[in-house]
Amino acid sequence: MDDLMKDQFDVQSALQQQQTNAQQGMNAAGIVGQQQQVQAALVEQTNPDHILESVRLKLEGYRQKWDGSLIKVSDPLMNKRGISMMLFNLSTIVNQNTILSHLEEREISKMIIRVSDDIVDDLTLHWNEYGIEEEIMRDHILNATLIPSFMALKRAWKQNEKNWLNRAVVESISSSPQPTQNTQGGFFSRFKL
């Protein structure tokens, strides 16, 4: 190799090294921000408020499409006052604190029975005020509200939701690009003996 080519090679190597160092420096701070974004996105995706929103839409006679738009699938099962009372009752157990708790099956059973008793009492006393036209609709409303709530509570069984979030965050951190260590060495340092 002549001197001119060697100088060009050295300059190019120095530029590449500077670019690599700049990217690695940026990545160290960027990785922390990326990890926080992943954690926030996971918590938002698993937010139990989505379950309450789904129940509300069901009671109003709507279904949400993948793009966020709503499709009317039936007449409302009850009026606004009734829907707000159902959501109020459900929100006592379907919330972020409950879902991220450590619950055992017995506790989950007690909680769902307690809320179902409250909803049954409320529907029995006020079904006419809530605009429910047929008594049989109370059973449908009960199913539409309690089954998603029970499944939300099951997410807290043995801290499963919390464990899943922790595992997902750890996996996202370990799969993030890590800065590479630049080790200088000769030709033979590339071989592992």
Secondary structure, 3 states (H helix, E strand, C coil): CCHHHHHHHHHHHHHHHHHHHHHHHHHHHHHHHHHHHHHHHHHHHCCCHHHHHHHHHHHHCEEECCCCCEEECCCCCCCHHHHHHHHHHHHCCCCHHHHCCCECHHHHHHHHHHHHHHHHHHHHHHCCCCCCCCCCHHHHHHHHHHHHHHHHHHCCECCHHHHHHHHHHHHHHHCCCCCCCCCCCCHHHHCCC
